[in-house]
Amino acid sequence: MTVPTQRYPDRPGQELADPAFWQLPPGERQAAFARLRALDAPVFVAEGRGRGHWALVRHADVQEASRLPKVFASAPGVTTPEPARWVRALFGDSMVNLDGPDHAQLRKIVQRAFTPRLLAAAEADIHAVAARIVDDVLAERPDEFVSAVASRLPLEVICNMMGIPEHYRPEIADRVNHASENIGVERGLTARLRMPGRGLRALARMQRMVAGIGRERRRNPQDDLISALVRANVDGQALGARQLGAFFSLLMVAGVETTRNAITHGLTLLTDFPDQRDLLLGDFERYADGAVDEMIRHSTPIIQFRRTVTAEHELGGHTFAPGDKVVLYYASANRDEAVFPDPDAFDITRSPNPHLGFGGGGPHFCLGAHLARVEMKALFRELLTRPVGLRAVGLPDLAGSNFDNRVRSLRFAFDRP
């Protein structure tokens, strides 16, 4: 395979639009981003038919754009490609694709539903679920980490918190996989024609399912998040059926996928850097918070989000015009040498660690950041403090997505019986 960076010697950054680039080993991709960070200004990445985007790759630029939502707007969509109008009309706008008052109102309703009591119950549940998963692993001795461990924790925690009945959960897990399996992944013509329909059908079924639960909770509320969302009263508003479905899809696809990938990369990192594993094991409570943040920085579960420029603005040595498309490359910002000394090292004592793994700040900072950290800390406490010597075997099977750092599978083993 021709290395994409060699195909465009006079067009720096153009490799980012080449599907082959995202199949390269992570180190080669990071080296390309380092070269782009060294340039004086953002580069334009052509995407065909006159389209393209400006690549923001430096930490300062990504952070500034994130904190100027009136200039760098999330609407009409943050993914590549942007959601079609008919998809938005059918499924509703996800919170990540909204700006201004619409986003603020929806976020306020959701935040109001996350009561201190609900969050306390969720944290207690996280520890119980983590312990149960590791009990199962020790009893059954599986050898594939994503399905046996990393996927289970966030899925069970979110379903418990939302109040999803047990009989729905296997189908939801299947729908989540179908909805997200090909995001950002290059496919052949037949797959491109087939997979979007399969993913949208999965989303539609999930949304119909949660809408039905929402209707039942309005009549018979319980002590769960769906009940809180459909009965929340913020300026006289609660979530309607379509809003609830869009939020649930976001929570399941984003919350489950990103956390599972961070957990899986975390095990690989602790295996590849045994000195850091030993340090963490020596005093887990002292180093665990730093270890979780360093896992998120190093792996950067979400690689990039798009923005649309709404007003002329100068940033990073370039003046952007209204209508320009901009991509915030978190995967590059989290390795910026100007912010992170020795950025490719995995250092659980790194301080400060202002990573952008949950976004660059501003109104779109990840609502689930706290719960994700609690989940990862609880699970690694169980995995590492039991006397079994769990470790990754070989390299993770990466999806090669330009959107998220997705792991399809990872083999793992026990050092001790």
TORKOL-4160 file (C-alpha; in steps of 0.2 Angstrom, whole numbers, padded with zeros to 4 digits, m for minus):
417
<pt num="1" X="0000" Y="0000" Z="0000"/>
<pt num="2" X="0007" Y="0017" Z="m0005"/>
<pt num="3" X="0009" Y="0028" Z="0011"/>
<pt num="4" X="m0004" Y="0042" Z="0009"/>
<pt num="5" X="0008" Y="0055" Z="0015"/>
<pt num="6" X="0019" Y="0051" Z="0000"/>
<pt num="7" X="0005" Y="0053" Z="m0012"/>
<pt num="8" X="0002" Y="0072" Z="m0008"/>
<pt num="9" X="0020" Y="0079" Z="m0006"/>
<pt num="10" X="0014" Y="0097" Z="m0011"/>
<pt num="11" X="m0003" Y="0096" Z="m0003"/>
<pt num="12" X="0000" Y="0094" Z="0016"/>
<pt num="13" X="m0015" Y="0087" Z="0025"/>
<pt num="14" X="m0023" Y="0080" Z="0010"/>
<pt num="15" X="m0020" Y="0063" Z="0016"/>
<pt num="16" X="m0033" Y="0066" Z="0030"/>
<pt num="17" X="m0046" Y="0064" Z="0016"/>
<pt num="18" X="m0038" Y="0047" Z="0010"/>
<pt num="19" X="m0046" Y="0032" Z="0018"/>
<pt num="20" X="m0030" Y="0023" Z="0017"/>
<pt num="21" X="m0023" Y="0035" Z="0029"/>
<pt num="22" X="m0034" Y="0029" Z="0043"/>
<pt num="23" X="m0028" Y="0011" Z="0040"/>
<pt num="24" X="m0010" Y="0016" Z="0044"/>
<pt num="25" X="m0003" Y="0011" Z="0061"/>
<pt num="26" X="m0007" Y="0024" Z="0074"/>
<pt num="27" X="0011" Y="0030" Z="0076"/>
<pt num="28" X="0012" Y="0035" Z="0057"/>
<pt num="29" X="m0004" Y="0044" Z="0058"/>
<pt num="30" X="0002" Y="0054" Z="0073"/>
<pt num="31" X="0018" Y="0058" Z="0064"/>
<pt num="32" X="0008" Y="0066" Z="0050"/>
<pt num="33" X="m0002" Y="0076" Z="0063"/>
<pt num="34" X="0014" Y="0082" Z="0071"/>
<pt num="35" X="0020" Y="0089" Z="0054"/>
<pt num="36" X="0003" Y="0098" Z="0052"/>
<pt num="37" X="0005" Y="0106" Z="0069"/>
<pt num="38" X="0022" Y="0113" Z="0064"/>
<pt num="39" X="0014" Y="0123" Z="0050"/>
<pt num="40" X="0010" Y="0141" Z="0051"/>
<pt num="41" X="m0008" Y="0140" Z="0048"/>
<pt num="42" X="m0022" Y="0127" Z="0046"/>
<pt num="43" X="m0022" Y="0117" Z="0029"/>
<pt num="44" X="m0037" Y="0114" Z="0018"/>
<pt num="45" X="m0042" Y="0096" Z="0015"/>
<pt num="46" X="m0052" Y="0094" Z="m0002"/>
<pt num="47" X="m0066" Y="0081" Z="m0001"/>
<pt num="48" X="m0071" Y="0081" Z="m0019"/>
<pt num="49" X="m0084" Y="0091" Z="m0029"/>
<pt num="50" X="m0078" Y="0107" Z="m0023"/>
<pt num="51" X="m0081" Y="0102" Z="m0005"/>
<pt num="52" X="m0068" Y="0101" Z="0009"/>
<pt num="53" X="m0063" Y="0107" Z="0027"/>
<pt num="54" X="m0050" Y="0117" Z="0036"/>
<pt num="55" X="m0041" Y="0105" Z="0048"/>
<pt num="56" X="m0038" Y="0112" Z="0066"/>
<pt num="57" X="m0024" Y="0101" Z="0073"/>
<pt num="58" X="m0016" Y="0112" Z="0087"/>
<pt num="59" X="m0023" Y="0111" Z="0105"/>
<pt num="60" X="m0025" Y="0130" Z="0106"/>
<pt num="61" X="m0035" Y="0131" Z="0090"/>
<pt num="62" X="m0046" Y="0117" Z="0094"/>
<pt num="63" X="m0050" Y="0124" Z="0111"/>
<pt num="64" X="m0053" Y="0141" Z="0105"/>
<pt num="65" X="m0065" Y="0135" Z="0091"/>
<pt num="66" X="m0074" Y="0124" Z="0104"/>
<pt num="67" X="m0077" Y="0139" Z="0115"/>
<pt num="68" X="m0084" Y="0150" Z="0101"/>
<pt num="69" X="m0100" Y="0141" Z="0096"/>
<pt num="70" X="m0108" Y="0157" Z="0089"/>
<pt num="71" X="m0094" Y="0157" Z="0076"/>
<pt num="72" X="m0090" Y="0138" Z="0074"/>
<pt num="73" X="m0107" Y="0131" Z="0074"/>
<pt num="74" X="m0112" Y="0112" Z="0077"/>
<pt num="75" X="m0127" Y="0114" Z="0065"/>
<pt num="76" X="m0131" Y="0106" Z="0053"/>
<pt num="77" X="m0120" Y="0092" Z="0060"/>
<pt num="78" X="m0104" Y="0087" Z="0068"/>
<pt num="79" X="m0101" Y="0071" Z="0059"/>
<pt num="80" X="m0093" Y="0067" Z="0042"/>
<pt num="81" X="m0104" Y="0067" Z="0031"/>
<pt num="82" X="m0116" Y="0079" Z="0039"/>
<pt num="83" X="m0133" Y="0071" Z="0042"/>
<pt num="84" X="m0145" Y="0073" Z="0028"/>
<pt num="85" X="m0160" Y="0084" Z="0030"/>
<pt num="86" X="m0172" Y="0070" Z="0029"/>
<pt num="87" X="m0163" Y="0060" Z="0042"/>
<pt num="88" X="m0164" Y="0075" Z="0054"/>
<pt num="89" X="m0182" Y="0077" Z="0050"/>
<pt num="90" X="m0186" Y="0059" Z="0053"/>
<pt num="91" X="m0175" Y="0056" Z="0069"/>
<pt num="92" X="m0174" Y="0073" Z="0076"/>
<pt num="93" X="m0159" Y="0083" Z="0080"/>
<pt num="94" X="m0146" Y="0076" Z="0091"/>
<pt num="95" X="m0140" Y="0088" Z="0105"/>
<pt num="96" X="m0122" Y="0088" Z="0098"/>
<pt num="97" X="m0129" Y="0095" Z="0081"/>
<pt num="98" X="m0139" Y="0110" Z="0090"/>
<pt num="99" X="m0133" Y="0127" Z="0094"/>
<pt num="100" X="m0139" Y="0142" Z="0104"/>
<pt num="101" X="m0156" Y="0142" Z="0113"/>
<pt num="102" X="m0161" Y="0125" Z="0106"/>
<pt num="103" X="m0146" Y="0117" Z="0112"/>
<pt num="104" X="m0146" Y="0126" Z="0129"/>
<pt num="105" X="m0165" Y="0122" Z="0132"/>
<pt num="106" X="m0162" Y="0103" Z="0128"/>
<pt num="107" X="m0146" Y="0102" Z="0139"/>
<pt num="108" X="m0155" Y="0111" Z="0153"/>
<pt num="109" X="m0169" Y="0098" Z="0153"/>
<pt num="110" X="m0156" Y="0084" Z="0153"/>
<pt num="111" X="m0146" Y="0092" Z="0167"/>
<pt num="112" X="m0161" Y="0094" Z="0177"/>
<pt num="113" X="m0165" Y="0076" Z="0176"/>
<pt num="114" X="m0148" Y="0071" Z="0182"/>
<pt num="115" X="m0152" Y="0074" Z="0200"/>
<pt num="116" X="m0140" Y="0071" Z="0214"/>
<pt num="117" X="m0150" Y="0056" Z="0220"/>
<pt num="118" X="m0150" Y="0048" Z="0202"/>
<pt num="119" X="m0131" Y="0051" Z="0200"/>
<pt num="120" X="m0127" Y="0044" Z="0218"/>
<pt num="121" X="m0137" Y="0028" Z="0213"/>
<pt num="122" X="m0128" Y="0027" Z="0196"/>
<pt num="123" X="m0111" Y="0028" Z="0205"/>
<pt num="124" X="m0116" Y="0014" Z="0217"/>
<pt num="125" X="m0122" Y="0004" Z="0202"/>
<pt num="126" X="m0106" Y="0006" Z="0192"/>
<pt num="127" X="m0096" Y="m0002" Z="0206"/>
<pt num="128" X="m0108" Y="m0017" Z="0208"/>
<pt num="129" X="m0108" Y="m0019" Z="0189"/>
<pt num="130" X="m0089" Y="m0018" Z="0187"/>
<pt num="131" X="m0087" Y="m0031" Z="0201"/>
<pt num="132" X="m0100" Y="m0043" Z="0193"/>
<pt num="133" X="m0092" Y="m0042" Z="0176"/>
<pt num="134" X="m0075" Y="m0046" Z="0183"/>
<pt num="135" X="m0083" Y="m0061" Z="0193"/>
<pt num="136" X="m0089" Y="m0067" Z="0177"/>
<pt num="137" X="m0073" Y="m0065" Z="0168"/>
<pt num="138" X="m0064" Y="m0075" Z="0182"/>
<pt num="139" X="m0077" Y="m0089" Z="0182"/>
<pt num="140" X="m0078" Y="m0091" Z="0163"/>
<pt num="141" X="m0061" Y="m0086" Z="0157"/>
<pt num="142" X="m0065" Y="m0078" Z="0140"/>
<pt num="143" X="m0051" Y="m0072" Z="0129"/>
<pt num="144" X="m0059" Y="m0058" Z="0120"/>
<pt num="145" X="m0059" Y="m0042" Z="0130"/>
<pt num="146" X="m0072" Y="m0030" Z="0120"/>
<pt num="147" X="m0087" Y="m0041" Z="0121"/>
<pt num="148" X="m0083" Y="m0049" Z="0138"/>
<pt num="149" X="m0078" Y="m0034" Z="0148"/>
<pt num="150" X="m0077" Y="m0017" Z="0139"/>
<pt num="151" X="m0094" Y="m0016" Z="0130"/>
<pt num="152" X="m0103" Y="m0024" Z="0145"/>
<pt num="153" X="m0100" Y="m0010" Z="0158"/>
<pt num="154" X="m0106" Y="0005" Z="0149"/>
<pt num="155" X="m0121" Y="m0004" Z="0141"/>
<pt num="156" X="m0127" Y="m0011" Z="0158"/>
<pt num="157" X="m0124" Y="0005" Z="0167"/>
<pt num="158" X="m0133" Y="0016" Z="0155"/>
<pt num="159" X="m0148" Y="0004" Z="0153"/>
<pt num="160" X="m0149" Y="0003" Z="0172"/>
<pt num="161" X="m0149" Y="0022" Z="0174"/>
<pt num="162" X="m0161" Y="0024" Z="0160"/>
<pt num="163" X="m0173" Y="0011" Z="0167"/>
<pt num="164" X="m0172" Y="m0001" Z="0151"/>
<pt num="165" X="m0181" Y="m0017" Z="0155"/>
<pt num="166" X="m0170" Y="m0032" Z="0154"/>
<pt num="167" X="m0179" Y="m0041" Z="0140"/>
<pt num="168" X="m0175" Y="m0026" Z="0128"/>
<pt num="169" X="m0156" Y="m0026" Z="0132"/>
<pt num="170" X="m0149" Y="m0039" Z="0120"/>
<pt num="171" X="m0158" Y="m0031" Z="0106"/>
<pt num="172" X="m0152" Y="m0014" Z="0111"/>
<pt num="173" X="m0134" Y="m0020" Z="0111"/>
<pt num="174" X="m0136" Y="m0027" Z="0094"/>
<pt num="175" X="m0144" Y="m0011" Z="0087"/>
<pt num="176" X="m0129" Y="m0001" Z="0095"/>
<pt num="177" X="m0117" Y="m0011" Z="0086"/>
<pt num="178" X="m0126" Y="m0010" Z="0069"/>
<pt num="179" X="m0129" Y="0009" Z="0071"/>
<pt num="180" X="m0110" Y="0013" Z="0074"/>
<pt num="181" X="m0100" Y="m0001" Z="0066"/>
<pt num="182" X="m0097" Y="0008" Z="0049"/>
<pt num="183" X="m0096" Y="0026" Z="0055"/>
<pt num="184" X="m0080" Y="0034" Z="0047"/>
<pt num="185" X="m0075" Y="0017" Z="0039"/>
<pt num="186" X="m0072" Y="0016" Z="0020"/>
<pt num="187" X="m0082" Y="0003" Z="0012"/>
<pt num="188" X="m0085" Y="m0004" Z="m0005"/>
<pt num="189" X="m0100" Y="0001" Z="m0016"/>
<pt num="190" X="m0111" Y="m0013" Z="m0011"/>
<pt num="191" X="m0108" Y="m0010" Z="0008"/>
<pt num="192" X="m0110" Y="0009" Z="0006"/>
<pt num="193" X="m0127" Y="0006" Z="m0002"/>
<pt num="194" X="m0132" Y="m0007" Z="0011"/>
<pt num="195" X="m0125" Y="m0001" Z="0027"/>
<pt num="196" X="m0133" Y="0016" Z="0029"/>
<pt num="197" X="m0150" Y="0008" Z="0028"/>
<pt num="198" X="m0145" Y="m0005" Z="0041"/>
<pt num="199" X="m0138" Y="0008" Z="0053"/>
<pt num="200" X="m0153" Y="0019" Z="0051"/>
<pt num="201" X="m0165" Y="0005" Z="0054"/>
<pt num="202" X="m0156" Y="0001" Z="0070"/>
<pt num="203" X="m0158" Y="0019" Z="0076"/>
<pt num="204" X="m0176" Y="0019" Z="0071"/>
<pt num="205" X="m0179" Y="0003" Z="0081"/>
<pt num="206" X="m0170" Y="0009" Z="0096"/>
<pt num="207" X="m0180" Y="0026" Z="0096"/>
<pt num="208" X="m0197" Y="0017" Z="0094"/>
<pt num="209" X="m0192" Y="0006" Z="0109"/>
<pt num="210" X="m0187" Y="0020" Z="0120"/>
<pt num="211" X="m0202" Y="0031" Z="0115"/>
<pt num="212" X="m0214" Y="0017" Z="0120"/>
<pt num="213" X="m0205" Y="0016" Z="0137"/>
<pt num="214" X="m0206" Y="0035" Z="0138"/>
<pt num="215" X="m0225" Y="0034" Z="0136"/>
<pt num="216" X="m0227" Y="0021" Z="0149"/>
<pt num="217" X="m0216" Y="0031" Z="0161"/>
<pt num="218" X="m0227" Y="0046" Z="0159"/>
<pt num="219" X="m0241" Y="0036" Z="0166"/>
<pt num="220" X="m0232" Y="0026" Z="0179"/>
<pt num="221" X="m0216" Y="0035" Z="0183"/>
<pt num="222" X="m0201" Y="0026" Z="0191"/>
<pt num="223" X="m0185" Y="0031" Z="0199"/>
<pt num="224" X="m0175" Y="0031" Z="0183"/>
<pt num="225" X="m0168" Y="0043" Z="0170"/>
<pt num="226" X="m0182" Y="0041" Z="0157"/>
<pt num="227" X="m0195" Y="0045" Z="0170"/>
<pt num="228" X="m0185" Y="0061" Z="0175"/>
<pt num="229" X="m0183" Y="0066" Z="0156"/>
<pt num="230" X="m0201" Y="0064" Z="0151"/>
<pt num="231" X="m0208" Y="0072" Z="0167"/>
<pt num="232" X="m0194" Y="0086" Z="0169"/>
<pt num="233" X="m0202" Y="0104" Z="0170"/>
<pt num="234" X="m0190" Y="0116" Z="0163"/>
<pt num="235" X="m0199" Y="0132" Z="0158"/>
<pt num="236" X="m0214" Y="0121" Z="0155"/>
<pt num="237" X="m0205" Y="0108" Z="0144"/>
<pt num="238" X="m0200" Y="0090" Z="0145"/>
<pt num="239" X="m0193" Y="0079" Z="0132"/>
<pt num="240" X="m0205" Y="0074" Z="0118"/>
<pt num="241" X="m0204" Y="0056" Z="0111"/>
<pt num="242" X="m0193" Y="0061" Z="0096"/>
<pt num="243" X="m0181" Y="0071" Z="0108"/>
<pt num="244" X="m0181" Y="0057" Z="0120"/>
<pt num="245" X="m0176" Y="0045" Z="0106"/>
<pt num="246" X="m0163" Y="0056" Z="0099"/>
<pt num="247" X="m0155" Y="0058" Z="0116"/>
<pt num="248" X="m0156" Y="0039" Z="0120"/>
<pt num="249" X="m0147" Y="0036" Z="0103"/>
<pt num="250" X="m0134" Y="0048" Z="0107"/>
<pt num="251" X="m0132" Y="0041" Z="0125"/>
<pt num="252" X="m0131" Y="0023" Z="0118"/>
<pt num="253" X="m0120" Y="0025" Z="0103"/>
<pt num="254" X="m0109" Y="0039" Z="0110"/>
<pt num="255" X="m0109" Y="0034" Z="0129"/>
<pt num="256" X="m0106" Y="0015" Z="0126"/>
<pt num="257" X="m0094" Y="0016" Z="0111"/>
<pt num="258" X="m0083" Y="0029" Z="0118"/>
<pt num="259" X="m0081" Y="0022" Z="0135"/>
<pt num="260" X="m0079" Y="0004" Z="0129"/>
<pt num="261" X="m0065" Y="0010" Z="0117"/>
<pt num="262" X="m0056" Y="0020" Z="0131"/>
<pt num="263" X="m0057" Y="0005" Z="0142"/>
<pt num="264" X="m0050" Y="m0007" Z="0129"/>
<pt num="265" X="m0036" Y="0005" Z="0124"/>
<pt num="266" X="m0033" Y="0007" Z="0143"/>
<pt num="267" X="m0029" Y="m0011" Z="0145"/>
<pt num="268" X="m0017" Y="m0011" Z="0130"/>
<pt num="269" X="m0008" Y="0004" Z="0137"/>
<pt num="270" X="m0006" Y="m0004" Z="0154"/>
<pt num="271" X="0001" Y="m0019" Z="0145"/>
<pt num="272" X="0013" Y="m0010" Z="0134"/>
<pt num="273" X="0019" Y="0001" Z="0148"/>
<pt num="274" X="0022" Y="m0011" Z="0162"/>
<pt num="275" X="0031" Y="0003" Z="0173"/>
<pt num="276" X="0015" Y="0013" Z="0173"/>
<pt num="277" X="0005" Y="m0003" Z="0177"/>
<pt num="278" X="0016" Y="m0006" Z="0192"/>
<pt num="279" X="0015" Y="0012" Z="0198"/>
<pt num="280" X="m0004" Y="0011" Z="0197"/>
<pt num="281" X="m0004" Y="m0006" Z="0206"/>
<pt num="282" X="0007" Y="0001" Z="0219"/>
<pt num="283" X="m0005" Y="0014" Z="0225"/>
<pt num="284" X="m0021" Y="0013" Z="0215"/>
<pt num="285" X="m0031" Y="0026" Z="0224"/>
<pt num="286" X="m0017" Y="0039" Z="0222"/>
<pt num="287" X="m0014" Y="0036" Z="0203"/>
<pt num="288" X="m0031" Y="0030" Z="0197"/>
<pt num="289" X="m0038" Y="0047" Z="0192"/>
<pt num="290" X="m0023" Y="0052" Z="0183"/>
<pt num="291" X="m0022" Y="0035" Z="0174"/>
<pt num="292" X="m0040" Y="0037" Z="0168"/>
<pt num="293" X="m0037" Y="0054" Z="0161"/>
<pt num="294" X="m0020" Y="0048" Z="0152"/>
<pt num="295" X="m0029" Y="0034" Z="0145"/>
<pt num="296" X="m0042" Y="0045" Z="0137"/>
<pt num="297" X="m0029" Y="0058" Z="0131"/>
<pt num="298" X="m0018" Y="0044" Z="0124"/>
<pt num="299" X="m0032" Y="0035" Z="0115"/>
<pt num="300" X="m0044" Y="0050" Z="0111"/>
<pt num="301" X="m0060" Y="0040" Z="0108"/>
<pt num="302" X="m0068" Y="0053" Z="0097"/>
<pt num="303" X="m0055" Y="0058" Z="0084"/>
<pt num="304" X="m0064" Y="0073" Z="0076"/>
<pt num="305" X="m0080" Y="0083" Z="0075"/>
<pt num="306" X="m0085" Y="0096" Z="0062"/>
<pt num="307" X="m0090" Y="0114" Z="0063"/>
<pt num="308" X="m0098" Y="0126" Z="0051"/>
<pt num="309" X="m0091" Y="0144" Z="0051"/>
<pt num="310" X="m0105" Y="0157" Z="0053"/>
<pt num="311" X="m0095" Y="0174" Z="0053"/>
<pt num="312" X="m0078" Y="0179" Z="0048"/>
<pt num="313" X="m0065" Y="0175" Z="0061"/>
<pt num="314" X="m0046" Y="0174" Z="0062"/>
<pt num="315" X="m0039" Y="0159" Z="0071"/>
<pt num="316" X="m0022" Y="0150" Z="0070"/>
<pt num="317" X="m0015" Y="0161" Z="0056"/>
<pt num="318" X="m0030" Y="0160" Z="0045"/>
<pt num="319" X="m0046" Y="0170" Z="0042"/>
<pt num="320" X="m0061" Y="0159" Z="0040"/>
<pt num="321" X="m0076" Y="0165" Z="0030"/>
<pt num="322" X="m0095" Y="0161" Z="0033"/>
<pt num="323" X="m0099" Y="0144" Z="0026"/>
<pt num="324" X="m0082" Y="0137" Z="0028"/>
<pt num="325" X="m0081" Y="0119" Z="0036"/>
<pt num="326" X="m0069" Y="0116" Z="0050"/>
<pt num="327" X="m0064" Y="0099" Z="0058"/>
<pt num="328" X="m0058" Y="0099" Z="0076"/>
<pt num="329" X="m0045" Y="0085" Z="0076"/>
<pt num="330" X="m0045" Y="0080" Z="0095"/>
<pt num="331" X="m0033" Y="0066" Z="0091"/>
<pt num="332" X="m0020" Y="0078" Z="0085"/>
<pt num="333" X="m0023" Y="0091" Z="0099"/>
<pt num="334" X="m0021" Y="0078" Z="0112"/>
<pt num="335" X="m0003" Y="0075" Z="0106"/>
<pt num="336" X="0002" Y="0094" Z="0104"/>
<pt num="337" X="0020" Y="0096" Z="0110"/>
<pt num="338" X="0016" Y="0114" Z="0115"/>
<pt num="339" X="0005" Y="0107" Z="0129"/>
<pt num="340" X="0010" Y="0089" Z="0132"/>
<pt num="341" X="0029" Y="0086" Z="0135"/>
<pt num="342" X="0034" Y="0069" Z="0127"/>
<pt num="343" X="0016" Y="0067" Z="0120"/>
<pt num="344" X="0018" Y="0049" Z="0114"/>
<pt num="345" X="0022" Y="0043" Z="0131"/>
<pt num="346" X="0009" Y="0035" Z="0142"/>
<pt num="347" X="0012" Y="0044" Z="0159"/>
<pt num="348" X="m0001" Y="0042" Z="0173"/>
<pt num="349" X="0007" Y="0056" Z="0183"/>
<pt num="350" X="0005" Y="0068" Z="0169"/>
<pt num="351" X="0000" Y="0085" Z="0177"/>
<pt num="352" X="m0008" Y="0096" Z="0172"/>
<pt num="353" X="m0017" Y="0085" Z="0159"/>
<pt num="354" X="m0029" Y="0097" Z="0149"/>
<pt num="355" X="m0034" Y="0084" Z="0136"/>
<pt num="356" X="m0048" Y="0087" Z="0125"/>
<pt num="357" X="m0055" Y="0069" Z="0126"/>
<pt num="358" X="m0072" Y="0076" Z="0131"/>
<pt num="359" X="m0072" Y="0091" Z="0120"/>
<pt num="360" X="m0063" Y="0107" Z="0120"/>
<pt num="361" X="m0075" Y="0116" Z="0133"/>
<pt num="362" X="m0089" Y="0127" Z="0129"/>
<pt num="363" X="m0107" Y="0122" Z="0129"/>
<pt num="364" X="m0104" Y="0105" Z="0120"/>
<pt num="365" X="m0092" Y="0098" Z="0134"/>
<pt num="366" X="m0097" Y="0080" Z="0136"/>
<pt num="367" X="m0112" Y="0078" Z="0148"/>
<pt num="368" X="m0106" Y="0060" Z="0152"/>
<pt num="369" X="m0088" Y="0065" Z="0157"/>
<pt num="370" X="m0090" Y="0062" Z="0175"/>
<pt num="371" X="m0099" Y="0045" Z="0173"/>
<pt num="372" X="m0086" Y="0039" Z="0161"/>
<pt num="373" X="m0072" Y="0042" Z="0173"/>
<pt num="374" X="m0081" Y="0033" Z="0187"/>
<pt num="375" X="m0084" Y="0018" Z="0176"/>
<pt num="376" X="m0066" Y="0017" Z="0170"/>
<pt num="377" X="m0059" Y="0019" Z="0188"/>
<pt num="378" X="m0071" Y="0006" Z="0195"/>
<pt num="379" X="m0068" Y="m0007" Z="0182"/>
<pt num="380" X="m0049" Y="m0005" Z="0182"/>
<pt num="381" X="m0049" Y="m0006" Z="0201"/>
<pt num="382" X="m0058" Y="m0023" Z="0199"/>
<pt num="383" X="m0047" Y="m0029" Z="0185"/>
<pt num="384" X="m0030" Y="m0024" Z="0192"/>
<pt num="385" X="m0032" Y="m0027" Z="0211"/>
<pt num="386" X="m0038" Y="m0045" Z="0209"/>
<pt num="387" X="m0023" Y="m0058" Z="0209"/>
<pt num="388" X="m0025" Y="m0064" Z="0191"/>
<pt num="389" X="m0012" Y="m0053" Z="0181"/>
<pt num="390" X="m0024" Y="m0048" Z="0167"/>
<pt num="391" X="m0015" Y="m0042" Z="0151"/>
<pt num="392" X="m0018" Y="m0038" Z="0133"/>
<pt num="393" X="m0012" Y="m0051" Z="0120"/>
<pt num="394" X="m0006" Y="m0044" Z="0103"/>
<pt num="395" X="m0013" Y="m0028" Z="0095"/>
<pt num="396" X="m0031" Y="m0022" Z="0096"/>
<pt num="397" X="m0041" Y="m0024" Z="0080"/>
<pt num="398" X="m0045" Y="m0006" Z="0075"/>
<pt num="399" X="m0059" Y="m0002" Z="0064"/>
<pt num="400" X="m0049" Y="0011" Z="0054"/>
<pt num="401" X="m0062" Y="0025" Z="0056"/>
<pt num="402" X="m0058" Y="0043" Z="0054"/>
<pt num="403" X="m0072" Y="0047" Z="0067"/>
<pt num="404" X="m0068" Y="0037" Z="0082"/>
<pt num="405" X="m0054" Y="0026" Z="0088"/>
<pt num="406" X="m0064" Y="0011" Z="0088"/>
<pt num="407" X="m0058" Y="m0006" Z="0093"/>
<pt num="408" X="m0067" Y="m0021" Z="0086"/>
<pt num="409" X="m0058" Y="m0034" Z="0097"/>
<pt num="410" X="m0044" Y="m0037" Z="0108"/>
<pt num="411" X="m0037" Y="m0054" Z="0114"/>
<pt num="412" X="m0032" Y="m0055" Z="0133"/>
<pt num="413" X="m0025" Y="m0067" Z="0145"/>
<pt num="414" X="m0021" Y="m0071" Z="0163"/>
<pt num="415" X="m0004" Y="m0072" Z="0170"/>
<pt num="416" X="m0010" Y="m0083" Z="0184"/>
<pt num="417" X="m0023" Y="m0097" Z="0185"/>
